[in-house]
Amino acid sequence: MIQYSITRPLDITQSTIDRVLKPLVRLVAALTDCHLRPLISNLMSDETFDKDAIITALVEETRKLRAMVSKLEEKIEHGEAFDTTFAASKYASRHLKREEIPSDGMPAKHVVRLINDVHLCDFNPLLNTSSYVNVTSEEEEQAVALIGAQINIADASVYPSSIELHNSTVNMIANLWHAPKPPNGQDYVGSGTVGSTEACLLAGLALKFRWRKWYAKRHNLTDHEILAVRPNLVISSAYQAAWEKLFRYFDVEAKIVKPNLLKDKMAVNAKNLVAQCDEKTIAVVGILGNHYNGNYDPIWDIDKELALLNAEKGWQIVRFLEFMTLIVIVHVLLTQCHVALQKGIHVDAASGGFVAPFQELSGKGTPGHYDFRLPNVLSISSSGHKFGESICGTGWIVFRQREDLAEHIAVTVTYLGGSSDSLTLNFSRPASGPYVQYYKLMRLGKEGYMTKVENQMKVAAYLRNFISNLTHPNGQKRFQILDGGDTCCLPVVSARLNPDLGLHYDDKDLQHALSESHWYVSGYSLGFENPATFEFEDIFSDIDQASTMFRIVVKSNLSQGLAENLAHKIKETLAVLDDLDEGYEGVKQKIAAMKAKAAVLSEIPNVHKPTDKRFKALAKTVLFSKHMERKKKERSNISGSIVSQATC
Ligand SMILES: *Cc1c(COP(=O)(O)O)cnc(C)c1O
């Protein structure tokens, strides 16, 4: 339209329009929000317009535009447009919680500020003794993590060298756990994962498919018929919620064995565990450091029991040729390794995988082996981001062998010049985990890990000793210690308030009260939803589910100095809780009484309102009780999903 109206009467050539007028008009229209528009539309409707007037108008607009652009340039150059404080910028009033992407962007430093503000409202991770996940890192390590964050470790064709680093890390870890050496100088069989959960799921899948093949052969079932048989997995009720995912997602029946809390300090009884096995069992899980109190399941005993059972039942892997069997046996004898028995062990060494080997190196090991030195151990998983000291999102799975085990979940990826196995649940992921794990293994060496673990055990011993010596004003002990102590255990302190004291507050209340001094210590109820029955049951055979306990995980950042502060804060908090004599249980009555009193007081003039110490303490308690009620409500709203109180 413009072209037509302007060109004809003024007789301007097409090329002038293309080169000069069109871009100019577009620019002017965009930048001035169409000062020219009225003019142009006038021109279009008026046949008798004046050529000079258009040119003058254009010249004028161009002059204005030039002035504007140079002013903007000047502003940008001096940083005026962006260089103001966050508080003085328009972004300070921008809502954090959003439903929609904002229409315009914002300066980088202000986005960082927004995100920092969000994180500010989290607990202080360095004072969180509830979680096992590493929260400290060196500056160099952060740089390494950043390099890794930009590498897709699933992409073997672009990052073959990074995959070699990943494989080296698997090798070092497999070696630490005494995995049998693979033939022909090959890499050990395993993979980096996103924490132990993925590692446990992968092991579970490999074991399930291995079992399926064996069971189908044994019972002459077709590929289709075997799908109707539901396998099971045998595990202690002190399992971590990762296993609940396996039961649910991969349709595996849970066969749960309840350990003893007081007598065995949560270590499962090997005989009871293995007794649960039947033909449909894909594996027995031994937990190397349960998350409640850090105690180790006796993997060494489980292995013995399983060997007896496998022999008794004749649960051997069925090999199709006698001759082949002979060769395999000779091979086994020569290489001391390849497992021929059907029922094997998966060791869930989420925490212990990077603790037990170093305790052993410093002469404070377990009474028996806990890793691939035991012939029935088929796979081991661990969280690199727990005591492995790597960045959050690091985990490891190592298989005894590829044959009839890892191969069941391997997807071969070919790339230019080679092929590699992908053993993980998903493909693309950052290389940060393997990168930082490699950094930490190289940085600390075995010596470093050994000393670090020894220090952590010492700090745990200090805390355990301190709280076990605390006494109630009536002379009785404040706490009953529930962890495994100094050996055969993670650096964890677990205890519960002495039940003989008949206190009105419990360990969860202690957790909440203690959080006022910024410390986070987790309290637990000793009940769980049994995935086999969907009933809420006692976790341990000798303690009922209404009981509570708490744990303190001594991570590498919990220095002796910090531990001393925590110990004294526990002592002070107990005194406050004692002071609230009727405790949390009595809060509702107290509130009712207070309200009644306030109502009476408001009717009677000139009487002082209650302002004593008790009143203040009460106000504090009201807050806690509200918090507890909210928590309870949250719990009741999530029926149908897995209810788990486990933290990682
Ligand atoms: C923490 C933990 C897991 C899960 O590990 P993530 O690394 O959090 O995925 C599994 N098993 C045990 C025994 C654990 O302590």
The ligand as an ORCA input file, in Angstrom:
! r2SCAN-3c Opt
* xyz 0 1
  C      20.308    -42.651     50.936
  C      20.024    -44.041     50.749
  C      19.443    -44.508     49.552
  C      19.012    -43.584     48.457
  O      20.100    -42.860     48.013
  P      20.025    -41.526     47.140
  O      21.455    -41.282     46.878
  O      19.388    -40.503     47.991
  O      19.253    -41.811     45.916
  C      19.262    -45.861     49.402
  N      19.612    -46.713     50.370
  C      20.154    -46.314     51.549
  C      20.548    -47.317     52.582
  C      20.373    -44.954     51.784
  O      20.921    -44.545     52.919
*
